[in-house]
Amino acid sequence: MLDRAWQWQATEKVVYSRTLTEPHSARTRIEREFDPDAVRRLKVDANHDITVDGPELAAEAIRTGVVDEFQVIVCPVVIGGGKRFFPNGVRLDLELAEERRFGNGVVVLRYVVRG
């Protein structure tokens, strides 16, 4: 957990928000509008993975075609409700690239977008 916290603190972050006035963590900047071209430029310049978090932002990133990989974490608990995982009207051909199973029943699936 501590390693993850240190990684988070050291990571450059972009928060897309129309309501936040200032960042709440170090190395964070706020952008008002999602810009898929800016994300494409980040991807070209990055020497590490870029993540998109949050259902609305992820849906927008998926719709605009900037997502090239999905990591799905399946937990053995059913709660019900919540937001959809994928946005309406999107079709992607995915290829399973990796799967990891844990003793507690959690499965991590990594898919890459074909094409």
SELOBA-489187 format. One line per 3 residues: number of its first residue (from 1); their letters; for each residue x, y, z of C-alpha. Coordinates in nm, 4 decimals. Example, Ala and Ser with C-alpha at 12.3 -4.5 7.8 and 13.67 -1.06 7.14 Angstrom:
1 = AS = 1.2300/-0.4500/0.7800  1.3670/-0.1060/0.7140
//
This chain:
1 = MLD = 0.0000/0.0000/0.0000  0.2785/0.2383/0.0884  0.4536/0.1754/-0.2445
4 = RAW = 0.1288/0.2552/-0.4256  0.0928/0.5795/-0.2295  0.4472/0.6856/-0.3196
7 = QWQ = 0.3828/0.6054/-0.6865  0.0639/0.8121/-0.6776  0.2419/1.1089/-0.5231
10 = ATE = 0.5220/1.0943/-0.7822  0.2869/1.0675/-1.0796  0.1865/1.3618/-1.2969
13 = KVV = -0.1933/1.3778/-1.2947  -0.4533/1.5556/-1.5074  -0.7984/1.5934/-1.3539
16 = YSR = -1.0828/1.6814/-1.5887  -1.3389/1.8747/-1.3891  -1.5785/2.1615/-1.4481
19 = TLT = -1.6312/2.2186/-1.0752  -1.2974/2.1791/-0.8935  -1.1152/2.5066/-0.8478
22 = EPH = -0.7784/2.3703/-0.7417  -0.6037/2.0334/-0.7241  -0.6093/1.8370/-0.3987
25 = SAR = -0.2831/1.6505/-0.4547  0.0687/1.7307/-0.5651  0.1729/1.7122/-0.9305
28 = TRI = -0.1884/1.7572/-1.0406  -0.3373/2.0011/-1.2868  -0.7038/2.0627/-1.3649
31 = ERE = -0.8428/2.0794/-1.7175  -1.1993/2.1960/-1.7764  -1.2767/1.9976/-2.0944
34 = FDP = -1.1704/1.6507/-2.2028  -0.9429/1.6833/-2.5053  -0.8782/1.3515/-2.6836
37 = DAV = -0.6018/1.5087/-2.8939  -0.4193/1.6150/-2.5762  -0.4503/1.2570/-2.4486
40 = RRL = -0.3114/1.1254/-2.7778  -0.0126/1.3600/-2.7397  0.0376/1.2405/-2.3812
43 = KVD = 0.0367/0.8803/-2.5036  0.3034/0.9523/-2.7657  0.5280/1.1284/-2.5139
46 = ANH = 0.4732/0.8898/-2.2208  0.7267/0.6284/-2.1219  0.4730/0.4577/-1.8927
49 = DIT = 0.1072/0.3597/-1.8883  -0.1622/0.6250/-1.8684  -0.4811/0.5456/-1.6785
52 = VDG = -0.8298/0.6886/-1.7098  -1.0435/0.6690/-1.3976  -1.4076/0.7502/-1.3377
55 = PEL = -1.7055/0.6259/-1.5380  -1.7936/0.9456/-1.7267  -1.4352/1.0255/-1.8232
58 = AAE = -1.3650/0.6648/-1.9175  -1.6787/0.6551/-2.1343  -1.5656/0.9693/-2.3163
61 = AIR = -1.2155/0.8289/-2.3655  -1.3596/0.5028/-2.5004  -1.5966/0.6868/-2.7370
64 = TGV = -1.3130/0.8996/-2.8769  -1.0880/0.5983/-2.9355  -0.7983/0.6901/-2.7065
67 = VDE = -0.8235/0.3725/-2.4968  -0.6124/0.0877/-2.6299  -0.6214/-0.1434/-2.3290
70 = FQV = -0.8682/-0.2407/-2.0564  -0.7892/-0.3856/-1.7183  -1.0977/-0.5448/-1.5681
73 = IVC = -1.0933/-0.6478/-1.2033  -1.3641/-0.8979/-1.1139  -1.4435/-0.9312/-0.7439
76 = PVV = -1.6499/-1.2198/-0.6035  -1.9095/-0.9876/-0.4508  -2.2375/-0.8783/-0.6090
79 = IGG = -2.3686/-0.5440/-0.4900  -2.5973/-0.4401/-0.7765  -2.6628/-0.0998/-0.9254
82 = GKR = -2.4045/0.1525/-1.0326  -2.2949/0.2869/-1.3662  -2.2391/0.0855/-1.6801
85 = FFP = -1.8869/-0.0296/-1.7516  -1.8984/0.0565/-2.1237  -2.0852/0.3442/-2.2916
88 = NGV = -2.3797/0.2808/-2.5227  -2.3139/0.2531/-2.8948  -1.9501/0.1458/-2.8727
91 = RLD = -1.8201/-0.1751/-3.0246  -1.4613/-0.2817/-2.9708  -1.2890/-0.6041/-3.0634
94 = LEL = -1.0795/-0.7060/-2.7654  -0.8075/-0.9655/-2.7262  -0.7280/-1.1200/-2.3893
97 = AEE = -0.3629/-1.0351/-2.3165  -0.3298/-1.1450/-1.9548  -0.5233/-1.2961/-1.6683
100 = RRF = -0.4285/-1.3208/-1.3032  -0.6189/-1.5145/-1.0404  -0.5865/-1.4544/-0.6697
103 = GNG = -0.6653/-1.6858/-0.3807  -0.9525/-1.4673/-0.2637  -1.1390/-1.5172/-0.5937
106 = VVV = -1.0418/-1.1855/-0.7529  -0.9519/-1.2107/-1.1216  -0.7679/-0.9405/-1.3148
109 = LRY = -0.8198/-0.9492/-1.6898  -0.6179/-0.7346/-1.9307  -0.7551/-0.6851/-2.2801
112 = VVR = -0.6026/-0.4951/-2.5711  -0.8114/-0.3313/-2.8400  -0.7612/-0.4990/-3.1779
115 = G = -0.6943/-0.2722/-3.4713
//
